[in-house]
Structure formats: structure tokens, C-alpha cells
Amino acid sequence: MTGRERVGVSDLEDMRQARLDPAGWVELATVARECTFLFTDADGWPAGVTMSHLFADDGFWLTAVTGRAHVAAVERDPRVGMVISNAGIELPGRRMVRIKGRAVVHRDRATLDRVLPMLAAHLAPAGTDRMLRLLDSPRRVVVRVEIVGVPQSHDSRRVSGDGRGG
């Protein structure tokens, strides 16, 4: 029996074979609309929020409002993380990627005018104009996450029995 046949059927110990390849995590990041955005809070503790995102221009765009904990966190320390899974979307198997990144908060009108319509189209394809009106608020910011690394990922399709012992 090879390791590939055993992993996912009789154990889940060595999961190296189950990593997403670069094309796989790009597909996941592009199709998914939500992530868990990870940052360090004002007291130095790990924190996270669920946020909508757009993968474009080889990085991520997110939006928030000035004064939120995650916006203040990015301004204190640009080192962030993101976890994206395929839960709730039409990609087969169970997929996950963790992104390590550096974030920058943008408040300038030119960036908002460029990014908010792209976000609205991605998040609400059937109601882009309504979504854009909601997003374009007075204290709105966009956060750009530049990818520094992809330390973890998972693709259950690469494991015998889909990783559930089947």
C-alpha cells in the first residue's frame, strides 16, 4: 500500500500531498467571496473577522470603515493573515488556503473609485449598483493585502477517500 492510499483511509497523519498547487489556491481565492481576516488586536492578541474579499491584481482587496478594530490593527502593524475555504461555494472537495500578507489601508478617492465597483460586482453580480451604493459610504476604506506567502493549504481531492475514510 502506498502512502497516498493509506492517508485518508487509515490515517490523516502526513498531509503534505494534500496541499493546493498555485493554480488551485488562485482558483479558490478568485471564486470565494469570504475570508477570515487575521490581525493582532491593540492588546497584542490574535484576532480575526469574517470579511468579503476580492482577489485581483495578484493580491486581495477588502473593505471596511474607519474606526473598526481590524482597520486600526493594519495601521499599527501591516502583518496580516487570511484564511479562505470553499465552504458555501461550488468548488468540489474541501479546500482551504492561509495567506500571509502585508496590508495597506487606502482612503483616497481614486482608489475607492477604482476598487469599490470591482468589489460590488464580485459580491453582488445581480445587484452591483445597489451594493456599490451601500459600500460607498463616508468613512469607507479599502485594504489591499499583498501576498507574502502561502504557508498552509489543503485540497481533500488529493487524499484517498476525500480525507473522510471512504
KOLTI-824476 format. One line per 2 residues: number of its first residue (from 1); their letters; for each residue x, y, z of N, C-alpha, C. Coordinates in Angstrom, 3 decimals. Layout:
% KOLTI-824476
NUM) A) X,Y,Z,X,Y,Z,X,Y,Z  ...
//
This chain:
% KOLTI-824476
1) MT) 0.841,-1.173,0.000,0.000,0.000,0.000,0.890,1.241,0.000  0.613,2.193,-0.879,1.400,3.425,-0.912,0.860,4.410,0.113
3) GR) 1.647,5.430,0.434,1.212,6.459,1.383,-0.063,7.144,0.942  -0.205,7.365,-0.369,-1.409,8.046,-0.872,-2.652,7.206,-0.616
5) ER) -2.543,5.897,-0.746,-3.709,5.052,-0.497,-4.064,5.008,0.981  -3.059,5.055,1.840,-3.286,4.945,3.277,-3.795,6.254,3.870
7) VG) -3.175,7.375,3.486,-3.590,8.665,4.031,-5.003,8.960,3.552  -5.882,9.213,4.486,-7.283,9.475,4.183,-8.159,8.262,4.346
9) VS) -7.558,7.083,4.349,-8.328,5.858,4.543,-8.062,5.299,5.932  -6.782,5.147,6.297,-6.468,4.593,7.616,-5.838,5.606,8.564
11) DL) -5.417,6.776,8.068,-4.930,7.827,8.956,-4.907,9.159,8.217  -4.692,10.216,8.976,-4.575,11.560,8.406,-3.321,12.241,8.944
13) ED) -2.238,11.479,9.061,-1.019,11.998,9.679,-0.206,12.905,8.753  0.233,12.414,7.629,1.116,13.165,6.736,0.294,13.716,5.580
15) MR) -0.057,14.990,5.682,-0.960,15.584,4.708,-0.244,16.432,3.659  1.071,16.281,3.530,1.815,17.095,2.548,1.263,16.956,1.136
17) QA) 0.813,15.774,0.778,0.302,15.545,-0.571,-0.998,16.299,-0.826  -1.649,16.768,0.208,-2.969,17.389,0.063,-2.908,18.906,-0.080
19) RL) -1.723,19.458,-0.300,-1.631,20.914,-0.481,-2.212,21.314,-1.837  -2.818,22.481,-1.853,-3.262,23.056,-3.126,-2.042,23.496,-3.920
21) DP) -2.057,23.261,-5.212,-0.994,23.818,-6.043,-1.322,25.293,-6.290  -0.373,26.073,-6.816,-0.641,27.515,-7.008,-1.914,27.804,-7.805
23) AG) -2.159,27.068,-8.866,-3.379,27.301,-9.646,-4.622,27.001,-8.808  -4.526,26.022,-7.933,-5.657,25.654,-7.083,-6.007,26.721,-6.061
25) WV) -4.990,27.304,-5.405,-5.350,28.336,-4.424,-5.765,29.624,-5.111  -5.238,29.905,-6.310,-5.689,31.088,-7.055,-7.159,30.905,-7.452
27) EL) -7.530,29.700,-7.898,-8.933,29.439,-8.233,-9.819,29.650,-7.013  -9.417,29.091,-5.875,-10.190,29.238,-4.646,-10.316,30.712,-4.256
29) AT) -9.214,31.443,-4.267,-9.228,32.856,-3.877,-10.085,33.694,-4.816  -10.122,33.317,-6.084,-10.890,34.066,-7.077,-12.380,33.800,-6.955
31) VA) -12.764,32.552,-6.748,-14.171,32.183,-6.700,-14.803,32.545,-5.355  -14.083,32.352,-4.271,-14.627,32.626,-2.938,-14.889,34.114,-2.761
33) RE) -15.845,34.410,-1.906,-16.169,35.808,-1.616,-15.872,36.182,-0.177  -15.665,35.204,0.690,-15.433,35.497,2.103,-14.149,34.858,2.594
35) CT) -13.556,35.507,3.583,-12.359,35.005,4.229,-12.435,35.321,5.718  -11.566,34.700,6.471,-11.325,35.143,7.833,-10.054,35.968,7.774
37) FL) -10.172,37.235,8.150,-9.062,38.179,8.113,-8.430,38.190,9.494  -7.127,37.893,9.553,-6.409,37.728,10.816,-5.477,38.907,11.059
39) FT) -5.447,39.373,12.297,-4.633,40.524,12.678,-4.329,40.436,14.166  -3.554,41.358,14.659,-3.246,41.414,16.089,-3.989,42.595,16.686
41) DA) -4.740,42.358,17.773,-5.520,43.454,18.350,-4.634,44.413,19.159  -5.240,45.446,19.692,-4.499,46.504,20.397,-3.744,45.976,21.615
43) DG) -4.191,44.857,22.183,-3.515,44.259,23.333,-2.496,43.201,22.934  -2.291,43.007,21.644,-1.317,42.042,21.167,-1.842,40.634,20.991
45) WP) -3.149,40.441,21.128,-3.749,39.121,20.991,-4.130,38.845,19.534  -4.071,37.577,19.129,-4.550,37.228,17.790,-6.047,37.524,17.698
47) AG) -6.482,38.018,16.555,-7.887,38.338,16.338,-8.234,38.080,14.886  -9.515,37.965,14.618,-9.956,37.762,13.251,-11.403,38.156,13.078
49) VT) -11.745,38.508,11.864,-13.121,38.815,11.487,-13.403,38.182,10.138  -14.660,37.828,9.914,-15.070,37.337,8.608,-15.354,38.547,7.733
51) MS) -14.748,38.554,6.555,-14.884,39.693,5.651,-15.076,39.203,4.221  -15.696,40.055,3.423,-15.748,39.818,1.992,-14.422,40.250,1.392
53) HL) -14.037,39.590,0.306,-12.785,39.957,-0.353,-12.914,39.805,-1.863  -11.968,40.422,-2.543,-11.818,40.276,-3.983,-10.353,39.979,-4.249
55) FA) -10.078,38.908,-4.990,-8.717,38.600,-5.412,-8.533,39.206,-6.795  -7.636,40.172,-6.907,-7.370,40.841,-8.185,-5.984,41.458,-8.130
57) DD) -5.361,41.589,-9.273,-4.040,42.219,-9.364,-3.018,41.513,-8.463  -3.095,40.172,-8.394,-2.168,39.348,-7.606,-2.193,39.667,-6.113
59) GF) -3.303,40.130,-5.618,-3.456,40.404,-4.188,-4.932,40.469,-3.846  -5.210,40.885,-2.633,-6.582,40.917,-2.142,-7.013,42.340,-1.835
61) WL) -8.288,42.607,-2.086,-8.927,43.853,-1.707,-10.067,43.525,-0.757  -10.126,44.252,0.344,-11.207,44.131,1.308,-11.678,45.547,1.609
63) TA) -12.852,45.666,2.190,-13.335,46.993,2.539,-13.874,46.993,3.956  -13.745,48.136,4.597,-14.198,48.308,5.974,-14.469,49.793,6.194
65) VT) -14.700,50.129,7.444,-14.984,51.508,7.815,-13.945,51.949,8.828  -13.458,53.169,8.669,-12.510,53.740,9.627,-13.069,53.595,11.045
67) GR) -12.200,53.210,11.964,-12.606,53.044,13.358,-12.808,51.594,13.766  -12.930,50.697,12.804,-13.067,49.275,13.137,-11.729,48.727,13.625
69) AH) -11.787,47.732,14.504,-10.572,47.177,15.123,-9.574,46.684,14.084  -10.047,46.045,13.029,-9.115,45.496,12.041,-8.471,46.592,11.200
71) VA) -9.133,47.712,10.995,-8.519,48.829,10.269,-7.414,49.442,11.128  -7.714,49.672,12.402,-6.704,50.214,13.315,-5.523,49.258,13.446
73) AV) -5.808,47.964,13.447,-4.741,46.963,13.568,-3.789,47.018,12.383  -4.329,47.132,11.188,-3.491,47.208,9.985,-2.622,48.460,10.029
75) ER) -3.173,49.543,10.531,-2.394,50.778,10.612,-1.285,50.687,11.659  -1.472,49.871,12.700,-0.425,49.640,13.706,0.631,48.665,13.209
77) DP) 0.163,47.591,12.567,1.050,46.506,12.148,0.485,45.910,10.863  1.162,46.082,9.748,0.610,45.629,8.468,0.646,44.114,8.256
79) RV) 1.269,43.362,9.165,1.328,41.907,9.003,-0.029,41.306,9.330  -0.618,40.634,8.337,-1.945,40.059,8.486,-1.971,38.655,7.901
81) GM) -3.059,37.978,8.140,-3.305,36.685,7.536,-4.733,36.619,7.030  -4.964,35.685,6.149,-6.304,35.429,5.634,-6.470,33.920,5.501
83) VI) -7.637,33.422,5.865,-7.966,32.017,5.653,-9.207,31.984,4.778  -9.105,31.242,3.682,-10.205,31.132,2.724,-10.519,29.660,2.550
85) SN) -11.807,29.320,2.592,-12.213,27.942,2.325,-13.279,27.953,1.235  -13.589,26.760,0.752,-14.622,26.668,-0.277,-15.992,26.363,0.315
87) AG) -16.145,26.506,1.620,-17.457,26.297,2.233,-18.463,27.268,1.618  -19.583,26.731,1.163,-20.644,27.557,0.614,-20.476,27.956,-0.842
89) IE) -19.436,27.474,-1.511,-19.276,27.786,-2.933,-19.206,26.483,-3.725  -19.346,26.580,-5.014,-19.497,25.407,-5.877,-18.176,24.805,-6.349
91) LP) -17.179,24.715,-5.481,-15.949,24.011,-5.841,-15.974,22.658,-5.136  -15.693,21.574,-5.837,-15.757,20.246,-5.221,-14.648,20.016,-4.197
93) GR) -14.886,19.050,-3.324,-13.920,18.712,-2.278,-13.964,19.732,-1.155  -12.999,19.611,-0.255,-12.818,20.587,0.817,-11.488,21.264,0.568
95) RM) -11.509,22.571,0.398,-10.289,23.309,0.077,-10.112,24.458,1.062  -8.862,24.767,1.344,-8.537,25.836,2.264,-7.166,26.368,1.918
97) VR) -6.971,27.674,2.115,-5.655,28.272,1.959,-5.479,29.332,3.039  -4.293,29.407,3.602,-3.938,30.504,4.513,-2.926,31.374,3.806
99) IK) -3.228,32.651,3.758,-2.368,33.642,3.120,-1.666,34.440,4.211  -0.389,34.637,4.036,0.375,35.548,4.885,0.602,36.794,4.050
101) GR) 0.282,37.990,4.615,0.380,39.183,3.796,0.731,40.442,4.557  0.932,41.486,3.781,1.142,42.847,4.307,0.011,43.705,3.769
103) AV) -0.632,44.417,4.682,-1.818,45.191,4.315,-1.549,46.688,4.371  -2.253,47.408,3.508,-2.205,48.870,3.465,-3.636,49.373,3.389
105) VH) -3.963,50.364,4.219,-5.281,50.986,4.194,-5.247,52.149,3.196  -6.239,52.168,2.294,-6.361,53.240,1.297,-7.648,54.015,1.552
107) RD) -7.518,55.321,1.635,-8.670,56.206,1.838,-8.894,57.159,0.664  -7.961,57.196,-0.259,-8.035,58.186,-1.334,-9.161,57.847,-2.303
109) RA) -9.785,58.898,-2.815,-10.955,58.754,-3.685,-10.631,57.976,-4.956  -9.455,58.165,-5.513,-9.102,57.457,-6.754,-9.103,55.946,-6.539
111) TL) -8.545,55.483,-5.422,-8.518,54.040,-5.141,-9.922,53.532,-4.852  -10.690,54.277,-4.060,-12.077,53.874,-3.783,-12.874,53.772,-5.081
113) DR) -12.733,54.761,-5.962,-13.476,54.754,-7.231,-13.074,53.593,-8.138  -11.857,53.136,-8.020,-11.397,52.010,-8.837,-11.799,50.674,-8.231
115) VL) -11.683,50.534,-6.907,-11.848,49.230,-6.260,-13.290,48.927,-5.859  -14.023,49.896,-5.354,-15.389,49.614,-4.884,-16.292,49.035,-5.970
117) PM) -16.256,49.526,-7.212,-17.086,48.878,-8.250,-16.686,47.422,-8.517  -15.396,47.119,-8.455,-14.952,45.724,-8.646,-15.459,44.852,-7.502
119) LA) -15.355,45.356,-6.269,-15.858,44.615,-5.112,-17.366,44.402,-5.235  -18.100,45.444,-5.570,-19.552,45.340,-5.689,-19.941,44.299,-6.741
121) AH) -19.271,44.298,-7.872,-19.573,43.329,-8.939,-19.280,41.901,-8.490  -18.209,41.719,-7.734,-17.844,40.383,-7.252,-18.818,39.901,-6.175
123) LA) -19.206,40.793,-5.284,-20.031,40.404,-4.146,-21.512,40.294,-4.488  -21.978,41.093,-5.436,-23.408,41.101,-5.777,-23.584,41.253,-7.285
125) PA) -23.254,40.218,-8.047,-23.342,40.334,-9.509,-24.734,40.711,-10.012  -25.772,40.297,-9.299,-27.138,40.611,-9.741,-27.619,41.962,-9.224
127) GT) -26.891,42.573,-8.336,-27.305,43.855,-7.769,-26.118,44.770,-7.528  -25.248,44.853,-8.518,-23.996,45.602,-8.376,-24.233,47.064,-7.995
129) DR) -25.186,47.727,-8.645,-25.422,49.144,-8.356,-25.875,49.354,-6.912  -26.780,48.506,-6.429,-27.247,48.616,-5.039,-26.105,48.368,-4.067
131) ML) -25.274,47.372,-4.361,-24.146,47.064,-3.485,-23.157,48.220,-3.466  -22.899,48.802,-4.604,-21.969,49.928,-4.674,-22.474,51.109,-3.848
133) RL) -23.780,51.364,-3.893,-24.334,52.450,-3.069,-24.115,52.177,-1.582  -24.240,50.928,-1.156,-24.005,50.580,0.250,-22.532,50.738,0.632
135) LD) -21.657,50.316,-0.258,-20.228,50.366,0.048,-19.662,51.782,0.043  -20.177,52.623,-0.805,-19.590,53.954,-0.969,-20.116,54.902,0.115
137) SP) -19.628,54.697,1.320,-20.063,55.478,2.482,-18.951,56.439,2.920  -19.277,57.444,3.726,-18.303,58.495,4.058,-17.012,58.023,4.735
139) RR) -17.067,57.009,5.590,-15.863,56.574,6.316,-15.239,55.317,5.714  -15.635,54.987,4.506,-15.195,53.761,3.829,-13.716,53.811,3.504
141) VV) -13.060,52.674,3.699,-11.670,52.478,3.285,-11.601,51.158,2.528  -10.544,50.980,1.752,-10.247,49.668,1.191,-8.873,49.254,1.707
143) VR) -8.739,47.976,1.922,-7.493,47.414,2.425,-6.932,46.519,1.340  -5.711,46.766,0.977,-5.001,45.950,-0.011,-4.073,45.012,0.739
145) VE) -4.151,43.718,0.478,-3.259,42.729,1.082,-2.350,42.186,-0.005  -1.073,42.463,0.149,-0.047,41.914,-0.734,0.353,40.552,-0.182
147) IV) 0.394,39.562,-1.024,0.726,38.201,-0.597,2.225,38.100,-0.337  2.560,37.646,0.880,3.949,37.405,1.256,4.249,35.908,1.149
149) GV) 3.266,35.081,1.443,3.456,33.637,1.369,2.149,32.891,1.514  2.206,31.597,1.234,1.063,30.700,1.363,1.533,29.524,2.221
151) PQ) 1.555,29.711,3.555,2.147,28.690,4.417,1.337,27.409,4.571  0.019,27.479,4.440,-0.797,26.276,4.549,-1.883,26.285,3.492
153) SH) -2.208,25.080,3.040,-3.352,24.905,2.157,-3.785,23.452,2.253  -4.968,23.182,1.739,-5.487,21.813,1.785,-6.435,21.608,0.613
155) DS) -6.353,20.418,0.016,-7.245,20.021,-1.067,-7.595,18.554,-0.843  -8.785,18.308,-0.307,-9.186,16.936,0.030,-9.275,16.031,-1.186
157) RR) -9.373,16.587,-2.378,-9.435,15.757,-3.585,-8.126,15.026,-3.827  -7.075,15.459,-3.165,-5.766,14.834,-3.332,-5.501,13.743,-2.296
159) VS) -6.518,13.408,-1.498,-6.395,12.403,-0.447,-7.367,11.266,-0.730  -6.905,10.050,-0.572,-7.801,8.894,-0.776,-9.043,9.045,0.075
161) GD) -10.178,8.678,-0.505,-11.438,8.730,0.245,-11.867,10.136,0.582  -11.329,11.159,-0.089,-11.659,12.563,0.157,-11.340,12.959,1.610
163) GR) -10.401,12.209,2.226,-9.983,12.546,3.582,-10.999,12.218,4.649  -12.021,11.452,4.315,-13.062,11.087,5.284,-13.134,9.571,5.514
165) GG) -12.079,8.875,5.102,-12.020,7.438,5.361,-12.787,6.588,4.386  -13.281,7.189,3.295,-14.092,6.451,2.320,-13.270,5.660,1.352
//
